[in-house]
């Protein structure tokens, strides 16, 4: 990882104001609905090697926003995310693997009390100073998951075939983190 320009090893706090966890899912087989979670927190450790690097993050599931409050309420319900019983989702990395100039972030994702291994394509966007005398780092990570693997298994078949909400969910994280003072 030290071959990354301006690389800084250290412990970083996810900046929730400048980070985004978003998703996209096909709706009614003809279009895509996008949403995001407004509250994410966590810690990133960048080590001198990928083996010494790790991530732990938490998403406040009630902070979902799709641009439609009625839909958001339905998604928070027991039909989908069951927020009252499962208010947080977590991700804990198990490995960061270099593949040439690219990286894969492997870890355990827990949604609705169900933990499954996932792999995210990881892009290290850079490291640099911020306007307040600190240091920032940026990362992009993407993956695709099956919602039913995590207990989001609502069946809403459409007349004539297909489903209202697709099984496949694209996930994208744009993370900005602040270097923790030592």
Rosetta blueprint (number, residue, H / E / L):
1 X L
2 X L
3 X L
4 X L
5 X L
6 X L
7 X L
8 X L
9 X L
10 X E
11 X E
12 X E
13 X E
14 X E
15 X L
16 X H
17 X H
18 X H
19 X L
20 X E
21 X E
22 X E
23 X E
24 X E
25 X E
26 X E
27 X E
28 X L
29 X L
30 X L
31 X E
32 X E
33 X E
34 X E
35 X E
36 X E
37 X E
38 X L
39 X L
40 X E
41 X E
42 X E
43 X E
44 X E
45 X E
46 X E
47 X L
48 X L
49 X L
50 X H
51 X H
52 X H
53 X L
54 X E
55 X E
56 X E
57 X E
58 X E
59 X E
60 X E
61 X H
62 X H
63 X H
64 X E
65 X E
66 X L
67 X L
68 X L
69 X H
70 X H
71 X H
72 X H
73 X H
74 X H
75 X H
76 X H
77 X L
78 X L
79 X L
80 X L
81 X L
82 X L
83 X L
84 X L
85 X L
86 X L
87 X L
88 X E
89 X E
90 X E
91 X E
92 X E
93 X E
94 X E
95 X E
96 X E
97 X E
98 X E
99 X E
100 X L
101 X L
102 X E
103 X E
104 X E
105 X E
106 X E
107 X E
108 X E
109 X E
110 X E
111 X E
112 X L
113 X L
114 X E
115 X E
116 X E
117 X E
118 X E
119 X E
120 X E
121 X E
122 X E
123 X E
124 X E
125 X E
126 X E
127 X E
128 X E
129 X E
130 X L
131 X L
132 X L
133 X L
134 X L
135 X E
136 X E
137 X E
138 X E
139 X E
140 X E
141 X E
142 X E
143 X E
144 X E
145 X E
146 X E
147 X H
148 X H
149 X H
150 X H
151 X L
152 X L
153 X L
154 X L
155 X L
156 X L
157 X E
158 X L
159 X L
160 X L
161 X L
162 X L
163 X E
164 X L
165 X E
166 X E
167 X E
168 X E
169 X E
170 X E
171 X E
172 X E
173 X E
174 X E
175 X E
176 X E
177 X E
178 X E
179 X E
180 X L
181 X L
182 X L
